[in-house]
């Protein structure tokens, strides 16, 4: 087995997850990026979406981020986002209410469009985890 990757998912208010992984997949402004052991150093801008991690124990989990940064260097991956939420932490009913509220206010502003996309992402990731 290849060397594990040390991963840290950090939100503004807490460390969401920290551990070892075999693979990390995240969506960046350049498209989806997959990180394996011994990946070349890189810095990327994340877009709102899901981050997937496959641990060295064979488990998988997902989290929702609202954008941020991905840093890869020396078998370390740092994911920094203003807001990040593990899939099992997502309150699907609240996400559905947030989506309806955002749609009712209309998608006339970039903020409304962003709220709609974030709620849709929460629902998608939360439902996959169930």
C-alpha positions as CSV (number, residue, x, y, z in Angstrom):
1,X,0.0,0.0,0.0
2,X,1.2,3.5,-0.8
3,X,2.0,6.0,1.9
4,X,-1.2,7.5,3.4
5,X,-2.1,11.1,2.9
6,X,-2.6,13.2,6.0
7,X,-5.9,15.1,5.5
8,X,-7.3,18.0,7.4
9,X,-10.7,19.6,6.6
10,X,-11.0,22.9,8.4
11,X,-14.0,25.3,8.6
12,X,-13.7,28.8,10.0
13,X,-15.0,27.7,13.4
14,X,-13.6,24.1,13.8
15,X,-11.5,21.2,12.5
16,X,-14.2,19.2,10.8
17,X,-12.1,16.1,10.1
18,X,-8.5,15.1,10.5
19,X,-7.0,11.7,9.6
20,X,-5.3,9.5,7.0
21,X,-6.6,8.9,3.6
22,X,-5.8,6.9,0.5
23,X,-7.7,9.3,-1.9
24,X,-9.2,12.8,-1.7
25,X,-11.5,14.1,-4.5
26,X,-12.6,17.8,-4.6
27,X,-14.2,20.2,-7.1
28,X,-12.0,23.2,-8.0
29,X,-12.4,26.0,-10.4
30,X,-10.5,23.9,-12.9
31,X,-12.7,20.8,-12.5
32,X,-12.6,17.8,-10.2
33,X,-9.2,16.9,-8.7
34,X,-8.2,13.6,-7.3
35,X,-5.3,13.4,-4.9
36,X,-3.3,10.2,-4.2
37,X,-0.1,9.6,-2.2
38,X,3.0,11.4,-3.5
39,X,0.9,13.9,-5.5
40,X,2.7,16.9,-6.9
41,X,2.4,20.1,-4.7
42,X,-0.5,22.2,-5.7
43,X,-2.8,25.0,-4.5
44,X,-6.4,25.1,-5.9
45,X,-9.5,27.2,-5.4
46,X,-12.5,25.1,-4.4
47,X,-16.0,25.7,-5.6
48,X,-19.1,24.9,-3.7
49,X,-19.7,21.2,-3.7
50,X,-18.7,17.9,-2.2
51,X,-15.4,16.7,-1.0
52,X,-14.9,12.9,-0.9
53,X,-12.4,11.1,1.2
54,X,-11.5,7.4,1.0
55,X,-9.7,6.4,4.2
56,X,-6.8,3.9,4.5
57,X,-9.2,1.7,6.4
58,X,-11.4,1.4,3.3
59,X,-14.2,3.7,4.6
60,X,-15.5,6.6,2.6
61,X,-17.2,9.9,3.6
62,X,-18.3,13.1,2.1
63,X,-18.6,16.7,3.2
64,X,-20.1,19.8,1.8
65,X,-17.9,22.9,1.4
66,X,-19.0,26.4,0.2
67,X,-15.7,27.0,-1.6
68,X,-12.3,27.6,-0.2
69,X,-8.8,26.3,-0.8
70,X,-7.1,23.0,-1.3
71,X,-3.4,22.7,-0.6
72,X,-1.3,19.6,-1.4
73,X,2.3,19.1,-0.4
74,X,4.4,16.3,1.1
75,X,1.5,13.8,1.4
76,X,-0.6,16.4,3.2
77,X,-3.9,17.8,2.1
78,X,-5.4,20.8,3.7
79,X,-8.9,21.8,2.8
80,X,-9.9,25.2,4.1
81,X,-13.5,26.5,3.8
82,X,-15.6,29.1,5.5
83,X,-18.3,26.5,6.0
84,X,-17.9,22.7,5.9
85,X,-20.2,20.0,7.0
86,X,-19.8,16.3,7.2
87,X,-22.6,14.4,5.3
88,X,-23.9,12.8,8.6
89,X,-24.2,16.2,10.1
90,X,-26.6,17.5,7.5
91,X,-30.2,18.1,8.6
92,X,-32.0,17.1,5.4
93,X,-35.3,18.7,6.5
94,X,-33.6,22.0,7.2
95,X,-31.7,21.9,3.9
96,X,-35.1,21.3,2.1
97,X,-36.7,24.2,4.0
98,X,-33.7,26.4,3.1
99,X,-34.0,25.4,-0.5
100,X,-37.7,26.2,-0.6
101,X,-37.1,29.6,1.1
102,X,-34.3,30.5,-1.3
103,X,-36.5,29.6,-4.3
104,X,-39.4,31.6,-2.9
105,X,-37.2,34.7,-2.6
106,X,-36.2,34.2,-6.2
107,X,-32.9,33.6,-7.9
108,X,-32.6,37.3,-8.9
109,X,-29.4,37.9,-6.9
110,X,-26.1,36.0,-6.8
111,X,-26.6,35.4,-3.1
112,X,-30.0,33.7,-3.7
113,X,-28.5,31.6,-6.5
114,X,-25.6,30.6,-4.1
115,X,-28.1,29.7,-1.3
116,X,-30.0,27.5,-3.8
117,X,-26.9,25.7,-5.0
118,X,-25.6,25.2,-1.4
119,X,-29.0,23.7,-0.2
120,X,-29.1,21.5,-3.3
121,X,-25.6,20.3,-2.6
122,X,-26.4,19.6,1.1
123,X,-29.5,17.5,0.0
124,X,-27.5,15.6,-2.6
125,X,-24.6,14.8,-0.3
126,X,-26.9,14.1,2.7
127,X,-29.1,11.7,0.8
128,X,-26.1,9.8,-0.6
129,X,-24.9,9.2,3.0
130,X,-28.2,7.8,4.2
